Every structure is written in structure tokens, then in C-alpha cells.
Amino acid sequence: MPNLYSGPIIDAHHHLWDLGLGRHPWLTPTAGERGGLGELGPLRRNYLPHDYARDAGRHDVVASVHVEAGWAADDCIGETRWLETLDKSRRVAARYVVHVPLAGPEAQALIEAHAAFDRVVGVRDILSWDPDPARRFAARDGIMDDPAWRSGLKLLARHGLSFDLMVFPRQLADAARLAAAFPDQQFVLNHCGSPIDRDADGMRGWHDALRLLAQRDNVAIKISDLVAYDHDWTLDSLRPVVLHCIDCFGTERAMFGSDFPVAGLHASFDEVYNSFKAIASGLSADEQTALFFGNAKRIYRLDELSSAGLLPA
């Protein structure tokens, strides 16, 4: 019989925003499409801790990790300051992965400023680039090989900060070389490596490149927003993607995340986590606990909340 997970969950990836602040240029009505996600209109509304708690209410989410949400790049520390003002009673956004433009002249100062906040545990500087402008997130290709960008990345380890790696499958081989060049840096691949090309050749390329990246033991993976590029998804279409991620990285280097509210463009929160639970039901209880809770707790430094009795051990 299937063994559906019913234990505590740390959502390893979601976003919050208050559009009244005017700090999210990608969500303005004139911004156009981004990243192949489709029409972004449903995201043009405030999404705050009580909205997240409502969406997650039927699951035992005991803490969550907020990942930078495209806040204006000229004031990225402003997002961290804003997050600090939000209600933490339910441990929504208990930890932050923040944005730092690592190639910029202020990278060191920004990293140090972010690291002064106890809840900051990682950095993301999105690298996803595609020849099609409607699909790309990054402004240019080849950022991973830029010496100035690499100099910024090198600063993270001294502050114990992980790096959230967001790339398309065509960039996974470059990501593997990057991880090899920075063996002491913890990388966390976002969104299963973003398998955007869903035809047989595209999925084969993603399949092989993901296995290559997984050879680097300083890389973990977030199984998140599977529906971003599978808009007409079914459980049967999601299952092989999830299982390949787990097969490549093992249950000790993989974790689940909702990517809400972005994933809400194509699925409800319940559909996201019920799918995770169904697909993982054949794994052992310990393996499921690692995927839903333990790995995120370790990698995103939530253990101290356990020590304080605020999270399960």
C-alpha cells in the first residue's frame, strides 16, 4: 500500500511580495512574459504571509524558505529589510535566499550587509538564459564564466551562504564545471533544472545533463515548480521528472519546494504537494522525511529552530 507522507514540511522555495511598494518590475502590466511561464496576470496581486498560510493550510508546513522575488536590483537589500517586518508567527519566510548581483562592484558590500541578518542563508543571482528573449531571465549568456561574477561567488563561502543555481538545461554542463571549480561552495539547483523543452530531444538533453551535474557532491536539487513548463500536467507526466531528480541526487541531496505563488499559474498548492506525496509514497519513511523536511532544514540552516523547540528535531 502507498505510504503517503504526513509529517512536517519545510517548503524550500516560495516568494512573497507587496506590489504597492513598486519594487517588482517584472510584475508590472507592461513587463511582458518572462521565462516561458505564460501569462503573468494572475501574479499581479499582493502575496503575503497570510496568503501563503491560506494556500498551505492543509499541509503541515512548519517553516518555509523565501527566495528572492525579482525585487528591484538597485535596492536588493531592501527586500531583506522588508521581509524582516513581516509576521513570523507561523515561520513563513523563516529563512531567506537573497539577491546579490555578483558581478557588480558592490557585491562584497551587499553580501556583508545581507549576511548581517540571521535569517539570510543563501544568495541567488539568476543565470537562466535562452536565445529566445521571451524565455530568458538573465540579461546575458555566459555569466558563469565571467571572472568578475566568479569573484563575487567566491565571497559566499566565507559567510557560510549557499548559492541557489537557476539555469536552463542547455546550461547544466556549464553549471557542473562551475561546481567543480568551487568545491567548497554549496549549490542548490532550482526547479529541477528547468526542463523547458518538453519534446523527446529536449527531455533527453535535460535527463543527461542533470545526471552530469549530480556528479558534483556540492550540488543539491530543489524539486519545485514542475508545472512551470508542463502546463497540461498529469501525475503521470510529473512522476518521471521527480523520480529522475531523486535517482540522480539521492534522497540526501534533494528537497521539495512549492514555488508559490508562481506555481499557482498552473496548479494549486494542494495539487503540488499532493503530487509530491503520491510520487514519493514508494520511498521509506526516512527517505520521505529527508525530502520533505530534513534536507531543507540542514542546507538552509534551520536546525537552530529545532534546538529552540520551534521545529521537530
C-alpha positions, -999 to 999 in steps of 0.1 A, spaced: 0 0 0 12 36 -7 28 53 23 17 89 19 38 113 39 20 131 67 50 145 87 64 181 90 72 200 58 98 228 52 88 244 19 122 251 4 112 276 -22 85 303 -23 80 341 -28 62 370 -12 56 405 -25 36 436 -19 31 453 -52 21 485 -35 58 490 -29 65 493 -66 97 472 -63 89 442 -86 94 455 -122 88 421 -137 52 421 -124 42 454 -139 15 451 -166 39 463 -193 67 439 -184 56 411 -208 63 374 -205 92 360 -186 109 327 -186 83 309 -207 59 309 -177 30 322 -198 6 350 -189 16 365 -156 -16 384 -149 -27 362 -120 5 370 -102 -2 407 -102 -16 408 -67 -1 410 -33 12 377 -18 19 380 19 24 355 48 -14 352 54 -19 344 17 8 317 18 -6 303 51 -41 301 34 -27 282 4 -6 258 25 -32 253 52 -40 217 45 -3 206 48 19 205 79 43 233 67 63 241 98 87 266 81 95 280 47 124 295 28 118 327 9 137 330 -23 143 365 -38 114 376 -59 128 399 -85 129 430 -63 145 460 -80 182 452 -85 193 487 -74 180 480 -39 183 443 -33 190 448 5 155 465 6 138 431 1 156 417 31 147 447 53 111 443 41 110 406 49 122 413 84 90 434 90 66 405 82 47 382 106 69 353 116 45 336 140 40 307 116 76 307 104 66 317 69 99 330 54 119 317 83 150 318 61 159 340 31 178 333 -1 186 369 -13 196 385 -45 231 399 -50 244 409 -85 276 390 -81 294 407 -110 287 442 -97 312 465 -80 291 464 -47 289 426 -45 311 424 -14 294 452 5 259 437 -4 269 402 7 282 415 40 251 436 45 228 407 38 249 383 60 243 406 90 207 393 90 204 360 108 177 347 85 198 351 54 213 317 44 218 319 7 221 340 -25 205 337 -59 217 356 -90 195 341 -118 216 327 -147 188 313 -169 194 325 -204 179 314 -237 183 327 -273 145 335 -272 140 368 -253 106 357 -241 122 327 -223 153 342 -207 156 355 -172 193 366 -173 204 397 -192 233 378 -210 247 344 -217 280 331 -202 277 347 -168 291 317 -151 324 322 -168 327 359 -161 357 365 -138 340 394 -120 309 372 -113 331 344 -101 349 368 -78 316 376 -63 306 340 -59 339 332 -41 328 356 -13 298 335 -3 317 306 14 333 329 40 298 338 52 285 302 50 260 312 23 247 287 -2 241 296 -39 207 289 -55 215 279 -91 188 287 -116 196 277 -152 181 261 -182 191 225 -193 214 239 -220 235 255 -192 237 224 -169 271 213 -183 285 248 -175 269 246 -141 288 213 -135 321 229 -144 312 258 -121 305 234 -92 338 217 -99 357 250 -98 341 259 -64 342 226 -45 337 243 -11 305 262 -22 271 246 -16 249 249 -47 212 243 -48 197 237 -83 163 253 -86 132 239 -102 147 205 -113 170 224 -138 140 240 -155 132 214 -182 116 239 -206 118 219 -239 92 192 -235 97 172 -267 117 140 -267 150 156 -276 146 183 -250 138 160 -222 166 136 -232 191 166 -231 178 176 -196 179 140 -184 216 135 -194 228 169 -183 211 166 -149 229 133 -143 262 151 -152 256 179 -127 246 154 -100 282 140 -100 292 171 -81 285 163 -45 284 200 -35 252 204 -55 217 197 -41 184 200 -60 150 215 -54 122 196 -69 99 226 -74 75 241 -99 73 211 -121 43 226 -137 61 257 -150 69 241 -183 43 213 -181 11 233 -182 -12 204 -191 4 182 -164 -8 150 -150 6 129 -122 20 106 -148 38 134 -166 53 147 -133 64 113 -119 93 106 -142 107 141 -137 106 138 -99 120 103 -99 149 112 -122 158 140 -99 158 117 -69 177 90 -89 204 115 -98 208 132 -65 196 107 -40 173 114 -11 201 130 8 206 159 -17 170 166 -29 142 186 -13 107 197 -23 95 233 -27 63 248 -39 75 279 -58 42 296 -48 26 317 -59 44 313 -93 34 276 -95 -1 287 -89 -3 298 -125 -8 261 -134 -16 242 -101 -30 247 -67 -8 243 -36 -27 212 -27 -21 197 -62 16 205 -59 21 188 -25 -3 160 -31 16 152 -62 49 152 -43 34 129 -16 19 105 -42 51 102 -62 73 97 -31 49 72 -15 71 42 -25 101 55 -6 109 47 30 97 69 59 132 82 65 137 90 28 104 109 27 113 128 58 146 139 42 129 151 11 100 170 27 118 183 58 153 172 68 174 182 38 159 217 37 164 220 75 201 212 71 210 231 39 191 262 49 203 262 85 170 257 102 185 233 128 187 261 154 149 263 154 148 227 163 172 233 191 149 261 204 119 237 202 103 256 174 107 228 148 107 190 152 142 175 158 
